[in-house]
Amino acid sequence: MNRMRKLGLVVTGFALAAIPLLVAAQSMGGDTARQAKITGTTFVSVDELKWTPMADIPGAQMAAVFGDPAKEAHRVFFKFPAGLKAPVHTHTNGDRGVIISGTLVLTPEGGAAKKLPPGSYWSMAGGTKHTTSVDGDKECIFYIEREGRWDVVMAGEAGAKKEK
């Protein structure tokens, strides 16, 4: 029993020692989090979203709810039409998102396609080459939090950025 007690104390000690490391890891890059500090209140019902067409994606629309996608980190809803297929591209800034309706398919270069039905979550680092498509016969609506301004860099465009 004495040996088990010592083992338990060692494991507990390691776990307690790891807590500051985990807290430090979460707070790294905290400047971005502090820039987006929530103040006041904002309530936007679905019928209040201001959808605007996306010039280079026929049938696609976006509705920003925080920040200016052309200039800075932002939060935005996207509405992509059924059948959309975007070729290999990247984004300068990383993002994370949640599917609201429809099914989005993300395929990182060299990886397997991942179908994301409603309620699914993803995150992708800036610079990740991938394709995007909408599966099925319904449009896909999803929400994204992006770390910086919106851009699309098509594969093969030697550093040239195509704005959306």
N, C-alpha and C positions, 0 to 999 in steps of 0.2 A: 504493500500500500504506500509505503514511503517513496518508492520509485515513481509510482503513478502521480503522487502529489507533486514531486519535483518536476516531472514532465509537464503537468498542468500549469505550474508556476512559470516554467520557461515559455510555454506557448502563450500564456497570458501576457508575459513580459514583451514578447515579440509583437503581439497584437497591439498592445498599448504604445510601443515604440513606433509602430507604423502609422498611427493616427496623425501625428504632425506631418509626416511625409505626404499622406493623402490630402490633407488640408492644403498644404503648400502646392501640391500638383494641381488641385482644383483652382487655386487662386492665381496660378501663372496665367499671364495674359489677361489679368483682371482689369486692365485699362479699358478694354473693349466693353466689358460688363459695366464698368462705372460710367462710360459714356452714354449708355442706354438706360440710365437710372430712371425708374418709373416715378413720375410726379403727377399728382392730380388723378383724374379718372378719364377714361375714354370708353365709350360704349358705342359699338357700330353693329346694327342689325344687318342681316344679309341683304335686305332690300335697300339699305343705305350705301352699300358698296358702290363706288364709282368706277365702273368697268370701262377701260379704254382699249382700243384695238392695238395689237402689236404689229408694227409695220412689216416686218420681214417674215411673219408666220401667219399665213392666211387662216382666218377663223379664230386665232388665239387672242385672248384678252388678259389684261392684268388690272388689279385694283390694289393700289398701295394703301396701307393703313398706318405706316410709320416710316419716316425718312423719305428721302428722294432717291429712287433707284438709279437715277442718272449721276448722282453725286456722292452717295454715302451708304453706309450700312442701312438696311431697310427691312421691313416686314411687308409681305405682299401676297395676295391671292392670285393664282394663275388659273385660267380656264383654257384648256387645250382641246381642240376638236377631236372627235373620234377619227381614228385612222392616221393621226399625226405620226410622222417618222422623221426625226431629226438625225442627220448624219453625225459622224464622230466630231466632237467638239470639246472644249474646256471652258471654264469660267475662271477668271483671275482670282476671285474670292470664294471661299468655302461657303457652304450653306447646309441647312438642315430643314427638313420639311415633314409635313403630315398630309396624307391623302384624305380629302373630304368626301369625294364621290368619284366614281369611275375607277379605272385601273391604269396606273402609270407603270411603264417598264423601263428600268434603268439598267444599262449594260456597260460596266467599266471595261475599257480595252483589255483584252486578254482574259476577261472574267465571264462568268455565266450571267445571263439575263435574269433579273429579279423582278417578278411581277409584284406590284404593290397595290393591293385592294384598299378600299376605304378603311381608315384607322391605322394604316401602316405609317411607319416613321423611317426616315433615312438621314444620313449626314454624309457629306462628301467634301473632301479637302479641295481647295482651289488648285487648279492645274491638272485635275484628274480627267483623263481622256475618257469619254463615254458617249453612248447614244441614248436618246430619249424617244419613247414612243407611247402611244395610247392604245391599249388593248381593248378589243371589243367594239361594240357599236354605240357606246355612250361617251359623251365628252368626259374629261377628267378635270376636276377642280382640286387644287392643292394649295397649301399654305407654305411659304418659305420665309426663313430668317436668314438673310445673307450678311456676311461679315463686311462687305464693302459695296462699291457701286456694281451695277448690273452690266455685264458684258458677255459676249460669246466670241470665242476664238475658234474658228473652224480649223480642223486638222489640215495641215499643209499650208496654212497662212503664216508664213515665217514671221511670227510676232505681230502681224496686223490684227487689230481688234475690230470686230464687227459689232456695232452697238445695236441693242434691241430696246 
